[in-house]
Amino acid sequence: MLTPAGIAGYVAANRERWLEGYKELVRIPSLSADPARDPELRRAADLLLKHCAAIGLANVQLLEEGGKPTVYAEWLGAPGAPTVVVYAHYDVQPEDPVELWHSPPFEPTERNGRIYARGASDDKATLWIALCAIEAWLRVEGSLPCNVKVFLEGEEESGSASLPAILQKHHELLRADFILSADGGMLHADTPDVMVATRGIAKLEVTLRTAAKDLHSGSFGGAVANPLAVLSRMVATLHDMSGAVAVPGFYDGVREPTAEQKAELAAVPFNEGEFFAAVGARPGAYEQSRSVLERLWLRPTLEVNGMWGGWTGPGNKTVLPAEAHMKITTRLVPGQHPERVADAIKAHLRSVCPAYATLEFKAMGGGSPAYEVPPAHPALNILDRVLGDVYGKPTVRVRLGGTLPLCALMKQFLGIDTVAMSFSTGDEDYHAPNEFFRLRSFDRGLKAWCAVFPEIAETGADAFAGYRPA
């Protein structure tokens, strides 16, 4: 089913207006991790709530279960046609360190065909593009080819803590054939890909104590253990000399890649040398018998995200700290369970903790198992056709090394699968200073999102029968 010519004309006529609306959304510092930014987060939710109503969506409301608000809206005027939930998130990462930005983080700035700002790529660009496509159909045709439910989350960047409660309470409201996520990411800006899996995640915060209070390093050093030194030695036991995780039980359930998966990786255009050079890094740290893509997509990881304690201010302070801290995250693959992995790490750290120190663990929440799209899911073929047409070349199948908690949660609570059609790419620094989004990706996204709805309708509801609850 082709996109009507009037849709393309409407897109061309409204592109600049849409870009200004996108920038207006980006200007709102909608951080979900910082309670002090809650008013700004609410302001972003209110903007989206009003916008959804203005473009012709119905049943517009906020869904809240003790966390940040989710914006919901729907158009259900295509009886018998498939129903898709369009997912995105409007919350963003913190902008720190601000001094490394080349322009104000919440003032969208155009340079060299790019828009620079926090949230410009992750996830406000494709969120806005999806809403623009919906507007184009409703304005030009007065209807959408398929039924659409919009679900815009407000706490994805802080772990989606209240998402399970929202899905459990509103599972009937969200009944659909599949999820089409505007969140995700492309491997290359000019090569279309379809994401078929994401890794999971488990998180821990660790505190190690060796004394009841900070002490004078001259009076107590050499007698009382330094917690930073103790914790450093313990951290060194998390991996062996080859870079493999040395925690007993960590790899339980992990499967070796199949021949099909290896062939899938080999088809992906990827240069390992360029990968390391782009970030100023060198190879050699982990599992050298495996390719980089295998390590990024099909193998689990254990990372220390931060360690701190004692005096870190300017000048010198001769202190023997009482505590040392670290944050750990793991990226998980199918066969691993977040809680069991976290328990294995705790048990290992307890086993290597000396008797003169004590350990305390704080659960960070937001754990999620890995997720894989069923290989024959009809939505994959839909995206192959749509993206192949937009880019003028065949798609490749890729996996996400990061985690989209939504995927596993939607499967758990709604019984449906998630595919992603995002136009952000991994080089756009979306968790770092100087995040940006390419304007050519904005245009490609508009074309693809306008085309995907008729493709869903053409596929038909019967094609999804085996992929949704009875």
C-alpha positions as CSV (number, residue, x, y, z in Angstrom):
1,M,0.0,0.0,0.0
2,L,1.6,3.3,-1.1
3,T,1.6,6.5,0.9
4,P,-0.9,8.9,-0.7
5,A,0.8,11.8,-2.6
6,G,-1.1,14.3,-0.4
7,I,0.8,13.0,2.6
8,A,4.2,13.8,1.0
9,G,2.9,17.2,0.1
10,Y,1.7,17.9,3.6
11,V,5.0,16.7,5.1
12,A,7.0,19.1,2.8
13,A,4.7,22.0,3.6
14,N,4.9,21.5,7.4
15,R,8.5,20.4,7.8
16,E,9.8,23.7,9.2
17,R,6.8,24.1,11.6
18,W,7.5,20.6,12.8
19,L,11.2,21.4,13.4
20,E,10.2,24.3,15.5
21,G,7.8,22.2,17.6
22,Y,10.6,19.6,18.0
23,K,13.0,22.3,19.2
24,E,10.3,23.6,21.7
25,L,10.1,20.1,23.2
26,V,13.9,19.8,23.3
27,R,14.2,23.1,25.2
28,I,12.4,21.5,28.2
29,P,14.9,19.9,30.6
30,S,12.8,16.9,31.3
31,L,15.1,14.9,33.5
32,S,13.5,12.0,35.2
33,A,16.4,11.1,37.5
34,D,16.5,14.5,39.3
35,P,13.4,15.2,41.5
36,A,14.2,18.9,41.3
37,R,13.4,18.7,37.6
38,D,9.9,17.2,38.2
39,P,8.2,20.5,37.3
40,E,10.0,20.6,33.9
41,L,9.2,16.9,33.3
42,R,5.5,17.8,33.9
43,R,5.8,20.7,31.5
44,A,7.0,18.3,28.8
45,A,4.2,15.9,29.5
46,D,1.7,18.7,29.4
47,L,3.0,19.9,26.0
48,L,2.7,16.4,24.6
49,L,-0.7,15.9,26.1
50,K,-2.0,19.1,24.4
51,H,-0.2,18.3,21.1
52,C,-1.7,14.8,20.9
53,A,-5.2,16.3,21.3
54,A,-4.5,19.0,18.8
55,I,-3.5,16.6,16.0
56,G,-6.7,14.6,16.4
57,L,-5.9,11.8,18.8
58,A,-8.6,10.8,21.3
59,N,-8.8,9.5,24.9
60,V,-5.7,11.7,25.7
61,Q,-4.7,11.2,29.3
62,L,-1.8,10.7,31.8
63,L,-1.1,7.3,33.2
64,E,0.6,7.4,36.6
65,E,1.4,4.8,39.2
66,G,3.6,6.5,41.7
67,G,6.3,7.5,39.2
68,K,6.6,10.0,36.3
69,P,3.6,10.5,34.1
70,T,3.1,8.6,30.8
71,V,1.2,10.3,28.0
72,Y,-1.4,8.1,26.4
73,A,-3.6,8.9,23.3
74,E,-5.3,6.8,20.6
75,W,-7.0,6.6,17.2
76,L,-9.1,3.5,16.9
77,G,-11.1,4.2,13.7
78,A,-10.0,1.3,11.6
79,P,-12.1,-1.7,12.7
80,G,-10.6,-5.0,11.7
81,A,-7.2,-3.5,10.9
82,P,-4.1,-4.2,13.1
83,T,-3.5,-2.1,16.2
84,V,0.0,-0.8,17.0
85,V,1.3,0.9,20.2
86,V,3.7,3.7,19.2
87,Y,6.2,3.9,22.1
88,A,8.7,6.7,22.8
89,H,10.0,8.4,25.9
90,Y,10.3,12.2,26.6
91,D,12.6,12.1,29.6
92,V,16.3,12.7,29.0
93,Q,19.7,12.1,30.6
94,P,21.3,14.8,32.9
95,E,23.3,17.3,31.0
96,D,26.4,17.1,33.1
97,P,29.3,18.0,32.7
98,V,27.9,21.2,31.4
99,E,31.3,22.8,30.8
100,L,32.0,20.3,28.0
101,W,29.1,21.4,25.8
102,H,29.9,23.6,22.9
103,S,26.4,25.3,23.1
104,P,23.8,25.4,25.9
105,P,22.5,21.8,26.4
106,F,18.8,22.8,26.4
107,E,19.0,25.4,23.6
108,P,18.8,23.4,20.3
109,T,21.6,24.7,18.1
110,E,22.0,23.9,14.4
111,R,25.5,23.2,13.1
112,N,26.5,21.4,9.9
113,G,23.2,19.8,9.3
114,R,22.8,18.7,12.9
115,I,20.7,19.8,15.9
116,Y,22.7,19.9,19.1
117,A,21.0,19.6,22.5
118,R,20.3,17.2,25.3
119,G,17.4,14.9,24.1
120,A,17.8,16.1,20.5
121,S,18.5,12.4,19.6
122,D,17.4,10.3,22.5
123,D,14.5,10.2,22.3
124,K,12.7,13.5,21.4
125,A,13.6,13.4,17.7
126,T,11.8,10.2,16.7
127,L,9.1,10.7,19.2
128,W,8.2,14.0,17.5
129,I,8.6,12.5,14.0
130,A,6.1,9.7,14.9
131,L,3.6,12.3,16.0
132,C,4.2,14.4,12.9
133,A,3.4,11.3,10.7
134,I,0.2,10.7,12.6
135,E,-0.8,14.4,12.1
136,A,-0.1,14.1,8.4
137,W,-2.5,11.2,8.0
138,L,-5.2,12.6,10.1
139,R,-5.0,16.1,8.4
140,V,-4.9,14.8,4.8
141,E,-6.9,11.6,4.9
142,G,-9.0,12.2,8.0
143,S,-8.0,8.7,9.3
144,L,-5.1,6.3,9.8
145,P,-4.8,3.1,7.8
146,C,-4.4,1.1,11.1
147,N,-5.3,1.6,14.7
148,V,-2.7,3.5,16.8
149,K,-2.2,3.9,20.5
150,V,0.5,6.4,21.6
151,F,2.5,5.6,24.7
152,L,5.1,8.2,25.7
153,E,7.0,7.3,28.8
154,G,8.4,9.8,31.3
155,E,11.1,7.7,33.2
156,E,12.9,5.5,30.7
157,E,16.2,7.2,31.4
158,S,15.9,6.5,35.2
159,G,14.9,2.8,35.0
160,S,11.2,2.7,34.2
161,A,10.4,2.0,37.8
162,S,6.6,2.5,37.6
163,L,6.2,1.1,34.1
164,P,5.3,-2.5,35.3
165,A,2.5,-1.0,37.5
166,I,1.2,1.0,34.5
167,L,1.2,-2.0,32.2
168,Q,-0.5,-4.2,34.8
169,K,-3.2,-1.7,35.5
170,H,-3.8,-0.6,31.9
171,H,-3.2,-3.9,30.0
172,E,-6.7,-3.8,28.5
173,L,-6.2,-0.2,27.4
174,L,-2.9,-1.1,25.7
175,R,-4.1,-4.3,24.0
176,A,-2.5,-4.4,20.5
177,D,-0.8,-6.5,17.9
178,F,2.7,-5.2,18.6
179,I,4.8,-2.3,19.8
180,L,6.5,0.0,17.3
181,S,9.2,1.8,19.3
182,A,10.6,5.1,18.3
183,D,13.3,4.5,20.9
184,G,16.3,2.4,20.0
185,G,19.2,3.2,17.7
186,M,20.8,2.6,14.3
187,L,24.3,1.3,13.8
188,H,25.1,3.6,10.9
189,A,23.4,6.9,9.8
190,D,23.1,5.9,6.1
191,T,22.6,2.1,6.3
192,P,19.1,0.9,7.3
193,D,18.9,-1.7,10.0
194,V,16.2,-3.6,11.9
195,M,16.9,-4.3,15.5
196,V,16.0,-7.9,16.5
197,A,17.3,-8.1,20.1
198,T,18.5,-6.0,23.1
199,R,20.6,-7.0,26.1
200,G,19.2,-6.9,29.6
201,I,20.6,-5.2,32.6
202,A,21.1,-5.6,36.4
203,K,22.4,-2.9,38.7
204,L,24.1,-2.7,42.1
205,E,25.5,-0.1,44.4
206,V,28.2,-1.3,46.9
207,T,29.5,0.3,50.1
208,L,32.5,-1.1,51.9
209,R,33.4,0.1,55.4
210,T,36.5,-0.3,57.5
211,A,35.8,2.1,60.3
212,A,32.9,4.0,62.0
213,K,34.2,7.4,60.8
214,D,36.9,9.1,58.7
215,L,40.2,9.1,60.5
216,H,43.6,10.9,60.5
217,S,45.9,9.1,58.1
218,G,48.9,9.7,60.3
219,S,47.3,8.5,63.5
220,F,45.5,5.5,62.0
221,G,47.2,4.7,58.6
222,G,48.9,1.3,58.7
223,A,46.6,0.0,61.4
224,V,43.1,0.6,60.0
225,A,42.5,-0.7,56.5
226,N,41.9,1.8,53.7
227,P,38.5,1.0,52.1
228,L,39.5,2.4,48.7
229,A,42.5,0.0,48.5
230,V,40.4,-2.9,49.8
231,L,37.6,-2.3,47.3
232,S,40.1,-1.8,44.4
233,R,41.6,-5.3,45.1
234,M,38.1,-6.7,45.2
235,V,37.2,-5.1,41.9
236,A,40.2,-6.7,40.3
237,T,38.8,-10.1,41.0
238,L,35.6,-9.5,38.9
239,H,37.5,-10.3,35.7
240,D,40.3,-12.7,34.8
241,M,43.4,-11.8,32.9
242,S,41.6,-12.5,29.6
243,G,38.9,-10.0,30.4
244,A,36.2,-12.7,31.0
245,V,34.0,-12.2,34.0
246,A,35.4,-14.3,36.9
247,V,32.2,-14.3,39.1
248,P,31.1,-17.9,39.7
249,G,27.6,-18.5,38.2
250,F,27.7,-15.3,36.1
251,Y,27.6,-17.2,32.7
252,D,24.9,-19.7,33.9
253,G,22.3,-20.0,31.1
254,V,24.4,-18.1,28.5
255,R,24.3,-19.9,25.1
256,E,27.0,-20.0,22.5
257,P,26.0,-18.1,19.3
258,T,24.3,-20.2,16.6
259,A,25.6,-20.5,13.0
260,E,22.6,-18.3,12.0
261,Q,23.5,-15.6,14.5
262,K,27.2,-15.6,13.4
263,A,26.0,-15.2,9.8
264,E,23.8,-12.4,10.8
265,L,26.8,-10.6,12.5
266,A,28.9,-11.2,9.4
267,A,26.4,-9.4,7.2
268,V,26.5,-6.2,9.3
269,P,28.9,-3.5,7.8
270,F,31.3,-3.0,10.7
271,N,34.9,-2.1,10.9
272,E,36.5,-3.0,14.2
273,G,39.5,-0.6,13.8
274,E,37.2,2.3,13.0
275,F,35.1,1.4,16.0
276,F,37.9,1.7,18.5
277,A,39.5,4.7,16.7
278,A,36.3,6.7,16.8
279,V,36.3,6.7,20.6
280,G,40.1,7.0,21.1
281,A,40.3,3.4,22.5
282,R,42.4,0.3,21.7
283,P,41.4,-3.3,21.4
284,G,42.7,-6.1,23.6
285,A,40.6,-5.8,26.8
286,Y,38.0,-8.6,26.5
287,E,37.5,-12.1,25.1
288,Q,39.8,-11.7,22.1
289,S,38.7,-15.0,20.5
290,R,35.3,-13.3,19.8
291,S,34.5,-10.5,17.4
292,V,33.6,-7.1,18.7
293,L,30.0,-7.4,17.5
294,E,29.7,-10.8,19.2
295,R,31.0,-9.2,22.5
296,L,28.7,-6.2,22.1
297,W,25.5,-8.1,21.2
298,L,25.7,-11.7,22.2
299,R,27.9,-11.8,25.3
300,P,27.1,-10.4,28.8
301,T,29.3,-7.8,30.5
302,L,30.1,-6.6,34.0
303,E,31.1,-3.0,34.3
304,V,32.1,-0.8,37.2
305,N,30.4,2.5,36.4
306,G,32.0,4.5,39.2
307,M,34.1,4.3,42.4
308,W,34.5,7.0,45.0
309,G,35.3,7.8,48.6
310,G,37.6,9.9,50.8
311,W,38.8,13.4,49.7
312,T,38.3,14.3,46.1
313,G,38.3,18.1,46.4
314,P,41.1,20.5,45.6
315,G,44.4,20.4,47.5
316,N,45.4,17.7,50.0
317,K,43.5,16.3,53.0
318,T,45.3,13.6,55.0
319,V,42.3,11.5,55.6
320,L,41.8,7.8,56.0
321,P,38.3,7.3,54.7
322,A,35.8,5.1,56.5
323,E,33.9,4.1,53.4
324,A,34.4,3.4,49.7
325,H,31.6,3.0,47.1
326,M,31.0,1.7,43.6
327,K,28.2,1.3,41.2
328,I,28.0,-1.8,39.0
329,T,25.9,-2.6,35.9
330,T,25.8,-5.7,33.9
331,R,24.5,-6.2,30.3
332,L,22.7,-9.6,30.1
333,V,21.9,-12.0,27.2
334,P,19.1,-14.5,26.8
335,G,19.3,-17.2,29.5
336,Q,20.4,-14.9,32.3
337,H,18.1,-13.5,35.0
338,P,18.8,-10.1,36.5
339,E,18.2,-11.1,40.1
340,R,20.3,-14.2,39.9
341,V,23.2,-12.4,38.2
342,A,23.0,-9.7,40.9
343,D,23.0,-12.4,43.6
344,A,26.1,-14.1,42.1
345,I,28.0,-10.8,42.1
346,K,27.0,-10.2,45.7
347,A,28.1,-13.7,46.7
348,H,31.5,-13.2,44.9
349,L,32.2,-9.9,46.6
350,R,31.3,-11.3,50.0
351,S,33.7,-14.2,49.4
352,V,36.7,-11.9,48.6
353,C,35.9,-9.3,51.3
354,P,38.4,-9.4,54.1
355,A,37.1,-10.0,57.7
356,Y,38.1,-6.5,58.7
357,A,35.7,-4.9,56.3
358,T,31.9,-4.9,55.9
359,L,29.8,-4.8,52.8
360,E,26.4,-3.3,52.1
361,F,24.5,-3.6,48.9
362,K,21.8,-1.3,47.6
363,A,19.5,-2.5,44.8
364,M,19.3,0.2,42.1
365,G,16.1,-1.1,40.5
366,G,15.4,-1.1,36.8
367,G,16.7,-4.6,36.2
368,S,15.5,-6.2,33.0
369,P,16.1,-9.5,31.1
370,A,17.4,-9.6,27.6
371,Y,14.8,-9.6,24.8
372,E,14.6,-11.1,21.3
373,V,12.0,-10.5,18.6
374,P,10.7,-13.9,17.2
375,P,12.6,-14.4,13.9
376,A,9.4,-14.7,11.8
377,H,7.5,-11.8,13.4
378,P,5.6,-10.0,10.5
379,A,6.7,-6.6,11.8
380,L,10.3,-7.3,10.9
381,N,9.3,-7.7,7.2
382,I,7.3,-4.5,7.4
383,L,10.3,-2.6,8.6
384,D,12.5,-4.3,5.9
385,R,10.2,-2.9,3.2
386,V,9.7,0.5,4.6
387,L,13.3,1.2,5.5
388,G,14.6,-0.4,2.4
389,D,12.5,2.0,0.3
390,V,13.5,5.1,2.3
391,Y,17.2,4.4,2.1
392,G,17.3,2.7,-1.3
393,K,19.2,-0.3,-0.1
394,P,18.4,-3.6,1.8
395,T,18.3,-3.6,5.6
396,V,20.5,-5.5,7.9
397,R,19.5,-7.2,11.1
398,V,21.2,-5.8,14.2
399,R,21.1,-6.1,18.0
400,L,21.3,-3.5,20.7
401,G,24.1,-3.7,23.1
402,G,22.1,-1.5,25.5
403,T,18.8,-2.2,27.2
404,L,15.2,-1.2,26.4
405,P,13.3,-2.3,29.5
406,L,10.1,-1.7,27.6
407,C,10.6,-4.8,25.4
408,A,10.7,-7.4,28.1
409,L,8.1,-5.7,30.1
410,M,5.6,-5.4,27.2
411,K,6.1,-9.1,26.5
412,Q,5.6,-9.9,30.2
413,F,2.5,-7.8,30.9
414,L,0.9,-7.4,27.5
415,G,2.1,-10.6,25.7
416,I,3.2,-8.7,22.6
417,D,6.5,-8.1,20.9
418,T,8.4,-4.8,20.3
419,V,10.2,-3.7,17.1
420,A,12.1,-0.5,16.9
421,M,12.2,2.2,14.2
422,S,14.5,4.8,15.5
423,F,16.7,7.2,13.5
424,S,19.2,7.9,16.2
425,T,22.7,6.5,15.8
426,G,25.3,5.5,18.3
427,D,27.7,8.3,17.4
428,E,25.2,11.0,18.4
429,D,26.5,11.2,22.0
430,Y,23.1,10.8,23.4
431,H,24.3,10.1,27.0
432,A,27.2,12.6,26.8
433,P,27.9,16.3,26.2
434,N,27.1,17.6,22.7
435,E,24.3,15.2,21.9
436,F,23.0,15.8,18.3
437,F,20.5,14.6,15.7
438,R,21.0,14.7,12.0
439,L,18.5,16.7,10.0
440,R,18.7,14.2,7.1
441,S,17.5,11.6,9.6
442,F,14.6,13.8,10.5
443,D,13.5,13.8,6.9
444,R,14.1,10.0,6.5
445,G,12.1,9.4,9.7
446,L,9.2,11.4,8.4
447,K,9.0,9.4,5.2
448,A,9.3,6.1,7.0
449,W,6.8,6.8,9.7
450,C,4.3,8.0,7.2
451,A,4.8,4.8,5.2
452,V,4.8,2.3,8.0
453,F,1.1,2.7,8.9
454,P,-0.3,1.6,5.5
455,E,2.2,-1.2,5.5
456,I,0.9,-2.4,8.8
457,A,-2.7,-2.2,7.5
458,E,-1.7,-4.1,4.3
459,T,-0.1,-6.9,6.3
460,G,-3.5,-7.4,8.1
461,A,-4.5,-8.4,11.6
462,D,-4.5,-12.1,10.8
463,A,-0.7,-12.1,10.3
464,F,-0.2,-11.1,13.9
465,A,-2.6,-13.8,15.3
466,G,0.2,-16.0,16.5
467,Y,2.1,-13.2,18.2
468,R,-0.6,-11.8,20.5
469,P,-2.6,-13.2,23.5
470,A,-5.7,-15.0,22.5
